């Protein structure tokens, strides 16, 4: 139970800053209707409870399962097993990812269901499965990660030239959303399970990072191809008014929970089946270990249902209201400033960020301090959300104006930064965009876009997660370059002293 208590503390730290900011804005500049405020507070409580239980389940069930599957795949020593199992596992873990479910629902709502949530879930999950396989094969055959990422982002750049701006924004958002609190621990454990069997320990350390970044490109490619195949063009959207304002606070949550619970069962059930199959065929774990993983899957299910209920019934509506209100002020710098503050406090509190930074510090034996990484991430994400709001306010700024030079810089740095930092940086780009970003911050952006007369929610609000996922890649690689230069300087001074 000490682990669960730690998770409650972790998630409370995640949700509390945004809750405090909303309450401060409520009593000062952007007063909210009482019913909406009560729903927000109850939603925040459910998010704390649900996400804590969810992360506890991931810790005791999902992460060990990923580690066991990764080891089992490697021991089979058959490439077809790696391809088949890697794709199946990647697909179903992506389907169960809460961040992706939230994004898919938001896209469906804003587009008037022209882009259905099922279409987003399936295409993204197929892309995740395929690129997870590519990432695992890279580990096995020691293919340099910077070269693979160069190829992948080159392909993405080419396809981006022929797809509509709406799908471009959604595709990069999907990349960030799909690497959340469920997918990241599982993929990291899977990568570690495969790479740990390699004889070269230094290579194993480097290869345990980077799989998240490779996998997340599958989400981009999946949505881009959906945009081409669907032939849906020139989408426009807006945030619809809350249709439940007349309902009682508790009836809204009860209504949401009734259908979300079934969706959560459908999402987690494939992972249960995968575990049973692996346990029967190859794992042969002891009864105690089996019970622990099954208990973890149950906790993950319960936590997912409570978390999604809190988000849908109370949390996101307030994000939209706050965004609309701050953007209504004549001085638009106020909205940009609020966005920067939200970005900083959000990334410092994202659970997936702490999962990654802890693992970085562990794998590098404390050489790379988690506090240093968190500081770099906070600055990067704060700037990303501020720039995203600036893009909504200023009509001439388009998403590719940020993404194209940003990823050119990111890929360029990958050739001069130590390989360990390359994997860490690209992984961090995915995990920085977690539950709070996909829920409250994206809803905040939608509210801002709805308030600006010439803005389009589909093309302008979406794309924010893409920037959140990109800026940490640059900031952490710059951090790696600084560390490299500092080390070389110390080495040079040491050699001259001798």
LOBARO-541355 format. One record per residue (C-alpha): residue number from 1; residue in one letter; z, x, y. Coordinates in Angstrom, 3 decimals, m for minus. Layout:
N
n:res:w:u:v
NUM:A:Z:X:Y .
...
***
This chain:
498
n:res:w:u:v
1:X:0.000:0.000:0.000 .
2:X:0.361:3.018:2.285 .
3:X:m3.453:3.323:2.239 .
4:X:m3.812:m0.314:3.324 .
5:X:m1.262:0.206:6.110 .
6:X:m3.273:3.206:7.287 .
7:X:m6.440:1.105:7.305 .
8:X:m4.724:m1.626:9.353 .
9:X:m3.660:1.010:11.869 .
10:X:m7.189:2.465:11.944 .
11:X:m8.900:m0.893:12.499 .
12:X:m6.287:m2.061:15.016 .
13:X:m7.068:1.073:17.012 .
14:X:m10.743:0.097:16.728 .
15:X:m10.446:m3.503:17.918 .
16:X:m7.584:m3.186:20.424 .
17:X:m9.468:m1.271:23.177 .
18:X:m12.232:m3.879:23.368 .
19:X:m9.672:m6.697:23.249 .
20:X:m7.728:m5.149:26.143 .
21:X:m10.919:m4.658:28.184 .
22:X:m11.896:m8.311:27.628 .
23:X:m8.433:m9.531:28.668 .
24:X:m8.490:m7.363:31.804 .
25:X:m11.922:m8.678:32.757 .
26:X:m10.758:m12.229:31.982 .
27:X:m7.837:m12.109:34.425 .
28:X:m9.756:m10.226:37.121 .
29:X:m13.536:m10.561:37.383 .
30:X:m14.950:m12.639:34.516 .
31:X:m12.663:m15.560:33.596 .
32:X:m13.479:m17.183:30.245 .
33:X:m13.036:m20.812:29.090 .
34:X:m9.696:m21.204:27.302 .
35:X:m11.266:m22.345:24.012 .
36:X:m13.626:m19.365:23.960 .
37:X:m10.791:m16.953:24.757 .
38:X:m8.631:m18.369:21.949 .
39:X:m11.544:m18.080:19.545 .
40:X:m12.035:m14.474:20.626 .
41:X:m8.394:m13.603:19.998 .
42:X:m8.369:m15.342:16.609 .
43:X:m11.676:m13.650:15.778 .
44:X:m10.199:m10.255:16.722 .
45:X:m7.235:m10.934:14.427 .
46:X:m9.530:m11.847:11.530 .
47:X:m11.607:m8.727:12.174 .
48:X:m8.497:m6.545:11.986 .
49:X:m7.312:m8.182:8.767 .
50:X:m10.768:m8.446:7.192 .
51:X:m12.010:m4.960:8.089 .
52:X:m8.714:m3.392:6.960 .
53:X:m8.958:m5.070:3.547 .
54:X:m12.681:m4.230:3.392 .
55:X:m12.134:m0.516:4.108 .
56:X:m9.248:m0.416:1.646 .
57:X:m11.568:m1.831:m0.998 .
58:X:m14.249:0.707:m0.090 .
59:X:m11.736:3.534:m0.438 .
60:X:m10.424:2.582:m3.860 .
61:X:m13.585:1.016:m5.294 .
62:X:m16.895:1.690:m3.556 .
63:X:m16.491:5.413:m2.773 .
64:X:m15.319:6.349:m6.304 .
65:X:m18.159:4.238:m7.707 .
66:X:m20.678:6.145:m5.582 .
67:X:m19.224:9.474:m6.688 .
68:X:m19.325:8.480:m10.370 .
69:X:m22.891:7.167:m10.136 .
70:X:m24.052:10.310:m8.316 .
71:X:m22.536:12.517:m11.017 .
72:X:m23.963:10.348:m13.810 .
73:X:m27.466:10.457:m12.304 .
74:X:m27.327:14.247:m12.003 .
75:X:m26.032:14.762:m15.529 .
76:X:m28.885:12.701:m16.946 .
77:X:m31.199:15.503:m15.759 .
78:X:m34.117:13.036:m15.673 .
79:X:m36.029:12.465:m12.466 .
80:X:m37.058:8.915:m13.428 .
81:X:m33.377:7.980:m13.785 .
82:X:m32.701:9.400:m10.315 .
83:X:m35.590:7.377:m8.864 .
84:X:m34.805:4.096:m10.617 .
85:X:m31.028:4.059:m10.180 .
86:X:m31.206:5.511:m6.669 .
87:X:m33.510:2.714:m5.529 .
88:X:m31.517:m0.091:m7.170 .
89:X:m28.193:1.164:m5.820 .
90:X:m29.615:1.813:m2.330 .
91:X:m31.138:m1.656:m2.149 .
92:X:m28.019:m3.585:m3.123 .
93:X:m25.584:m1.495:m1.085 .
94:X:m27.784:m2.145:1.950 .
95:X:m27.861:m5.900:1.275 .
96:X:m24.042:m5.921:1.175 .
97:X:m23.670:m3.921:4.416 .
98:X:m21.871:m6.172:6.956 .
99:X:m23.432:m4.510:10.010 .
100:X:m26.942:m5.211:8.727 .
101:X:m26.048:m8.822:7.928 .
102:X:m24.796:m9.288:11.493 .
103:X:m27.914:m7.730:13.024 .
104:X:m30.222:m9.814:10.801 .
105:X:m28.407:m12.985:11.865 .
106:X:m28.676:m12.040:15.544 .
107:X:m32.404:m11.300:15.255 .
108:X:m32.966:m14.656:13.541 .
109:X:m30.976:m16.531:16.210 .
110:X:m32.606:m14.850:19.206 .
111:X:m36.153:m15.130:17.783 .
112:X:m35.739:m18.806:16.897 .
113:X:m35.982:m17.809:13.210 .
114:X:m39.523:m16.474:13.622 .
115:X:m38.047:m13.315:12.131 .
116:X:m35.704:m14.618:9.441 .
117:X:m32.503:m12.849:8.454 .
118:X:m33.715:m12.790:4.833 .
119:X:m36.890:m10.941:5.842 .
120:X:m34.871:m8.337:7.736 .
121:X:m32.378:m7.887:4.875 .
122:X:m35.044:m7.481:2.182 .
123:X:m37.431:m5.187:4.080 .
124:X:m34.636:m2.952:5.366 .
125:X:m33.011:m2.748:1.937 .
126:X:m36.314:m1.819:0.266 .
127:X:m36.757:0.933:2.834 .
128:X:m33.185:2.130:2.303 .
129:X:m33.672:2.225:m1.474 .
130:X:m36.906:4.221:m1.265 .
131:X:m35.619:6.762:1.248 .
132:X:m32.316:7.134:m0.612 .
133:X:m34.403:8.247:m3.580 .
134:X:m36.324:10.674:m1.334 .
135:X:m33.031:12.066:m0.013 .
136:X:m31.617:12.584:m3.499 .
137:X:m34.804:14.316:m4.635 .
138:X:m34.529:16.571:m1.577 .
139:X:m31.055:17.619:m2.699 .
140:X:m32.203:18.327:m6.251 .
141:X:m35.221:20.402:m5.189 .
142:X:m33.597:22.102:m2.149 .
143:X:m36.226:20.812:0.286 .
144:X:m35.180:21.668:3.885 .
145:X:m33.814:18.609:5.656 .
146:X:m35.351:19.492:9.013 .
147:X:m38.854:19.557:7.488 .
148:X:m38.321:16.233:5.714 .
149:X:m37.031:14.602:8.917 .
150:X:m40.019:16.022:10.823 .
151:X:m42.400:14.343:8.375 .
152:X:m40.491:11.045:8.388 .
153:X:m40.210:10.768:12.171 .
154:X:m43.845:11.836:12.499 .
155:X:m44.859:8.889:10.305 .
156:X:m42.544:6.592:12.292 .
157:X:m44.100:7.791:15.553 .
158:X:m47.628:7.032:14.306 .
159:X:m46.727:3.532:13.051 .
160:X:m44.859:2.825:16.326 .
161:X:m48.150:3.116:18.222 .
162:X:m49.568:0.001:16.527 .
163:X:m46.498:m2.236:16.252 .
164:X:m45.228:m4.681:18.889 .
165:X:m42.331:m3.574:21.174 .
166:X:m40.078:m6.268:19.673 .
167:X:m40.313:m4.819:16.181 .
168:X:m39.942:m1.272:17.525 .
169:X:m36.584:m2.141:19.083 .
170:X:m35.358:m4.040:16.012 .
171:X:m36.478:m1.278:13.621 .
172:X:m34.446:1.448:15.297 .
173:X:m31.498:m0.937:15.649 .
174:X:m31.704:m1.639:11.915 .
175:X:m31.504:2.101:11.268 .
176:X:m28.155:2.265:13.021 .
177:X:m26.838:m1.030:11.683 .
178:X:m27.528:m0.272:8.043 .
179:X:m25.340:2.845:8.071 .
180:X:m21.977:1.141:8.432 .
181:X:m18.550:0.871:6.864 .
182:X:m19.873:0.154:3.352 .
183:X:m23.086:2.179:3.183 .
184:X:m21.816:5.434:4.701 .
185:X:m18.899:6.071:2.298 .
186:X:m21.090:5.131:m0.663 .
187:X:m24.019:7.337:0.370 .
188:X:m21.745:10.259:1.258 .
189:X:m20.031:9.966:m2.118 .
190:X:m23.402:9.711:m3.869 .
191:X:m24.690:12.804:m2.054 .
192:X:m21.539:14.734:m2.859 .
193:X:m21.741:13.693:m6.517 .
194:X:m25.326:14.974:m6.800 .
195:X:m24.974:18.123:m4.676 .
196:X:m21.637:19.244:m6.183 .
197:X:m23.310:20.010:m9.514 .
198:X:m25.532:22.656:m7.933 .
199:X:m24.548:26.230:m8.584 .
200:X:m24.909:27.445:m5.011 .
201:X:m21.694:26.250:m3.333 .
202:X:m23.015:26.952:0.183 .
203:X:m26.141:24.912:m0.544 .
204:X:m23.961:22.184:m2.050 .
205:X:m21.883:22.030:1.147 .
206:X:m24.966:21.714:3.335 .
207:X:m26.651:19.140:1.090 .
208:X:m23.627:16.831:1.015 .
209:X:m24.666:15.906:4.565 .
210:X:m28.041:14.584:5.663 .
211:X:m28.584:11.870:3.060 .
212:X:m27.399:9.184:5.501 .
213:X:m29.935:10.311:8.105 .
214:X:m32.817:10.421:5.616 .
215:X:m31.859:7.034:4.176 .
216:X:m31.582:5.390:7.600 .
217:X:m35.245:6.160:8.364 .
218:X:m36.072:3.741:5.557 .
219:X:m34.709:0.914:7.688 .
220:X:m37.015:1.882:10.564 .
221:X:m40.070:2.101:8.326 .
222:X:m39.212:m1.189:6.600 .
223:X:m39.031:m3.205:9.831 .
224:X:m42.108:m1.492:11.320 .
225:X:m44.128:m2.437:8.238 .
226:X:m42.708:m5.972:8.456 .
227:X:m43.995:m6.120:12.032 .
228:X:m47.482:m5.085:10.941 .
229:X:m47.660:m7.380:7.897 .
230:X:m46.121:m10.447:9.548 .
231:X:m48.567:m10.327:12.491 .
232:X:m45.898:m11.873:14.715 .
233:X:m46.585:m10.643:18.244 .
234:X:m45.245:m11.109:21.764 .
235:X:m41.911:m12.531:20.745 .
236:X:m39.550:m13.667:23.449 .
237:X:m35.995:m14.781:23.057 .
238:X:m32.830:m15.777:24.809 .
239:X:m29.199:m16.236:23.970 .
240:X:m28.633:m19.910:23.248 .
241:X:m25.507:m21.626:24.557 .
242:X:m22.552:m21.876:22.227 .
243:X:m23.035:m25.105:20.303 .
244:X:m19.427:m25.228:19.177 .
245:X:m17.713:m25.418:22.569 .
246:X:m16.567:m28.971:21.881 .
247:X:m15.144:m28.131:18.495 .
248:X:m11.534:m27.232:17.881 .
249:X:m10.744:m23.549:17.511 .
250:X:m9.810:m23.716:13.835 .
251:X:m12.664:m26.022:12.769 .
252:X:m15.196:m23.425:13.959 .
253:X:m13.625:m20.748:11.755 .
254:X:m13.349:m23.086:8.766 .
255:X:m17.028:m24.021:9.095 .
256:X:m18.100:m20.355:9.275 .
257:X:m15.897:m19.269:6.363 .
258:X:m17.279:m21.967:4.046 .
259:X:m20.793:m20.498:3.952 .
260:X:m19.951:m16.842:4.661 .
261:X:m17.764:m16.686:1.546 .
262:X:m20.723:m17.627:m0.663 .
263:X:m22.971:m15.105:1.100 .
264:X:m20.336:m12.401:0.578 .
265:X:m20.122:m13.156:m3.148 .
266:X:m23.919:m12.875:m3.410 .
267:X:m23.817:m9.558:m1.531 .
268:X:m21.068:m7.927:m3.620 .
269:X:m22.042:m9.332:m7.046 .
270:X:m24.899:m6.805:m7.634 .
271:X:m22.483:m3.893:m7.080 .
272:X:m20.174:m5.405:m9.694 .
273:X:m23.083:m5.707:m12.145 .
274:X:m24.189:m2.114:m11.450 .
275:X:m20.670:m0.864:m12.159 .
276:X:m20.404:m2.823:m15.429 .
277:X:m23.776:m1.491:m16.599 .
278:X:m22.903:2.124:m15.727 .
279:X:m19.454:1.810:m17.268 .
280:X:m20.958:0.486:m20.505 .
281:X:m23.822:2.976:m20.717 .
282:X:m22.527:6.271:m19.349 .
283:X:m19.306:6.365:m17.309 .
284:X:m16.799:5.327:m19.990 .
285:X:m13.914:5.434:m17.523 .
286:X:m10.326:4.817:m18.597 .
287:X:m8.943:1.299:m18.269 .
288:X:m6.782:2.288:m15.282 .
289:X:m9.795:3.640:m13.370 .
290:X:m11.861:0.557:m14.224 .
291:X:m9.150:m1.775:m12.935 .
292:X:m8.893:0.218:m9.725 .
293:X:m12.637:m0.012:m9.019 .
294:X:m12.721:m3.736:m9.859 .
295:X:m9.749:m4.291:m7.568 .
296:X:m11.611:m2.361:m4.874 .
297:X:m14.672:m4.587:m5.254 .
298:X:m12.483:m7.704:m4.952 .
299:X:m10.811:m6.385:m1.800 .
300:X:m14.244:m5.510:m0.393 .
301:X:m15.417:m9.091:m1.013 .
302:X:m12.376:m10.703:0.627 .
303:X:m12.457:m8.318:3.574 .
304:X:m16.200:m8.828:4.122 .
305:X:m15.817:m12.621:4.238 .
306:X:m12.907:m12.506:6.717 .
307:X:m14.602:m9.891:8.894 .
308:X:m17.902:m11.788:9.172 .
309:X:m16.041:m15.027:9.902 .
310:X:m14.137:m13.385:12.754 .
311:X:m17.342:m11.919:14.170 .
312:X:m19.469:m15.076:13.988 .
313:X:m16.832:m17.605:15.020 .
314:X:m15.170:m15.829:17.928 .
315:X:m16.149:m12.281:18.742 .
316:X:m19.843:m12.183:19.611 .
317:X:m19.864:m15.193:21.935 .
318:X:m17.390:m13.480:24.242 .
319:X:m19.496:m10.315:24.230 .
320:X:m22.453:m12.357:25.486 .
321:X:m20.316:m14.107:28.113 .
322:X:m18.885:m10.830:29.441 .
323:X:m22.332:m9.214:29.538 .
324:X:m23.792:m12.177:31.439 .
325:X:m20.904:m12.159:33.924 .
326:X:m20.880:m8.432:34.769 .
327:X:m24.683:m8.399:35.170 .
328:X:m24.456:m11.326:37.608 .
329:X:m22.763:m9.136:40.217 .
330:X:m25.049:m7.891:42.985 .
331:X:m24.012:m4.274:42.369 .
332:X:m25.635:m3.575:38.992 .
333:X:m23.842:m0.217:38.754 .
334:X:m20.796:m2.239:37.709 .
335:X:m22.530:m3.374:34.504 .
336:X:m23.629:0.203:33.753 .
337:X:m20.074:1.505:34.288 .
338:X:m18.561:m1.147:32.020 .
339:X:m21.186:m0.261:29.394 .
340:X:m20.250:3.443:29.505 .
341:X:m16.531:2.643:29.084 .
342:X:m17.276:0.282:26.190 .
343:X:m19.386:2.988:24.530 .
344:X:m16.663:5.621:24.746 .
345:X:m13.845:3.438:23.429 .
346:X:m16.049:1.928:20.731 .
347:X:m17.209:5.153:19.092 .
348:X:m13.725:6.659:19.219 .
349:X:m12.555:3.662:17.228 .
350:X:m15.419:3.163:14.751 .
351:X:m14.044:3.376:11.171 .
352:X:m17.248:4.930:9.784 .
353:X:m17.038:7.704:12.396 .
354:X:m13.579:8.629:11.152 .
355:X:m14.826:8.592:7.551 .
356:X:m17.540:11.088:8.454 .
357:X:m15.433:13.344:10.722 .
358:X:m12.690:13.567:8.093 .
359:X:m15.230:14.548:5.459 .
360:X:m16.804:17.117:7.800 .
361:X:m13.431:18.750:8.409 .
362:X:m12.655:18.706:4.667 .
363:X:m16.009:20.065:3.481 .
364:X:m16.000:22.843:6.108 .
365:X:m12.360:23.710:5.285 .
366:X:m11.245:22.888:8.805 .
367:X:m13.810:25.142:10.512 .
368:X:m15.376:22.168:12.333 .
369:X:m12.552:20.214:13.961 .
370:X:m12.827:16.425:13.948 .
371:X:m11.485:16.193:17.523 .
372:X:m14.392:18.305:18.780 .
373:X:m16.908:16.078:16.990 .
374:X:m15.260:12.897:18.283 .
375:X:m15.411:14.160:21.873 .
376:X:m19.111:14.977:21.578 .
377:X:m19.803:11.581:19.977 .
378:X:m17.859:9.683:22.664 .
379:X:m19.844:11.264:25.503 .
380:X:m23.145:10.703:23.699 .
381:X:m22.523:7.063:22.805 .
382:X:m21.101:6.222:26.241 .
383:X:m24.293:7.554:27.836 .
384:X:m26.424:5.722:25.265 .
385:X:m24.999:2.292:26.053 .
386:X:m25.074:2.954:29.805 .
387:X:m28.750:3.991:29.562 .
388:X:m29.461:0.913:27.445 .
389:X:m28.057:m1.408:30.132 .
390:X:m29.972:0.548:32.790 .
391:X:m33.164:m0.125:30.799 .
392:X:m32.451:m3.873:30.914 .
393:X:m31.814:m3.817:34.666 .
394:X:m34.798:m1.638:35.622 .
395:X:m38.048:m3.309:34.367 .
396:X:m40.144:m0.132:34.346 .
397:X:m37.998:1.658:31.770 .
398:X:m39.144:1.066:28.196 .
399:X:m37.424:1.952:24.932 .
400:X:m39.944:4.631:23.969 .
401:X:m39.234:6.439:27.250 .
402:X:m35.856:7.288:25.698 .
403:X:m36.700:7.506:22.008 .
404:X:m39.820:9.690:22.113 .
405:X:m38.364:12.634:24.094 .
406:X:m34.988:12.116:22.414 .
407:X:m36.312:12.520:18.889 .
408:X:m38.643:15.358:19.908 .
409:X:m35.561:17.200:21.205 .
410:X:m33.602:16.261:18.056 .
411:X:m36.285:17.545:15.680 .
412:X:m36.823:20.673:17.797 .
413:X:m33.124:21.526:17.744 .
414:X:m33.053:21.099:13.956 .
415:X:m35.120:24.286:13.609 .
416:X:m32.695:26.492:15.590 .
417:X:m29.317:24.966:14.753 .
418:X:m27.428:25.941:11.549 .
419:X:m28.521:23.648:8.684 .
420:X:m25.002:22.293:8.180 .
421:X:m24.970:20.984:11.759 .
422:X:m28.408:19.395:11.311 .
423:X:m27.172:17.215:8.434 .
424:X:m23.922:16.418:10.247 .
425:X:m25.729:15.499:13.490 .
426:X:m28.274:13.154:11.908 .
427:X:m25.551:11.532:9.756 .
428:X:m23.401:11.038:12.847 .
429:X:m26.256:9.241:14.557 .
430:X:m26.124:6.566:11.895 .
431:X:m22.376:6.132:11.610 .
432:X:m21.757:5.974:15.370 .
433:X:m23.306:2.503:15.355 .
434:X:m20.748:0.586:13.302 .
435:X:m19.063:m2.844:13.306 .
436:X:m17.883:m2.892:16.928 .
437:X:m21.269:m1.689:18.217 .
438:X:m23.302:m4.150:16.173 .
439:X:m21.015:m7.064:17.046 .
440:X:m19.529:m6.864:20.523 .
441:X:m21.709:m4.239:22.235 .
442:X:m25.020:m5.714:21.078 .
443:X:m23.800:m9.178:22.122 .
444:X:m22.808:m7.657:25.491 .
445:X:m26.357:m6.297:25.895 .
446:X:m27.818:m9.697:25.041 .
447:X:m25.635:m11.296:27.712 .
448:X:m26.799:m8.751:30.292 .
449:X:m30.449:m9.360:29.378 .
450:X:m29.929:m13.129:29.621 .
451:X:m28.544:m12.665:33.139 .
452:X:m31.439:m10.537:34.470 .
453:X:m34.363:m12.803:35.525 .
454:X:m37.233:m10.571:34.332 .
455:X:m35.537:m9.302:31.150 .
456:X:m36.468:m10.369:27.611 .
457:X:m33.624:m10.411:25.095 .
458:X:m35.957:m9.527:22.215 .
459:X:m37.493:m6.435:23.817 .
460:X:m34.684:m5.336:26.158 .
461:X:m31.333:m6.150:24.518 .
462:X:m32.406:m4.946:21.095 .
463:X:m32.880:m1.188:21.058 .
464:X:m29.338:m0.461:22.225 .
465:X:m28.193:0.482:18.715 .
466:X:m31.205:2.807:18.511 .
467:X:m29.945:4.762:21.518 .
468:X:m26.417:4.827:20.121 .
469:X:m27.823:6.313:16.912 .
470:X:m29.945:8.902:18.753 .
471:X:m27.636:10.465:21.334 .
472:X:m25.034:11.832:18.855 .
473:X:m27.863:13.653:17.062 .
474:X:m28.595:15.597:20.234 .
475:X:m24.995:16.163:21.348 .
476:X:m23.790:17.417:17.960 .
477:X:m26.767:19.707:17.493 .
478:X:m26.088:21.156:20.953 .
479:X:m22.484:21.624:19.792 .
480:X:m23.797:23.430:16.713 .
481:X:m26.020:25.633:18.885 .
482:X:m23.046:26.546:21.097 .
483:X:m20.984:27.452:18.032 .
484:X:m23.876:29.549:16.691 .
485:X:m24.336:31.440:19.973 .
486:X:m20.595:31.986:20.273 .
487:X:m20.442:33.368:16.740 .
488:X:m23.401:35.696:17.353 .
489:X:m21.828:36.944:20.582 .
490:X:m18.521:37.681:18.830 .
491:X:m20.366:39.394:16.005 .
492:X:m22.327:41.540:18.469 .
493:X:m19.151:42.534:20.334 .
494:X:m17.443:43.361:17.048 .
495:X:m20.338:45.580:15.963 .
496:X:m20.349:47.417:19.328 .
497:X:m16.598:47.926:19.044 .
498:X:m17.095:49.630:15.733 .
***
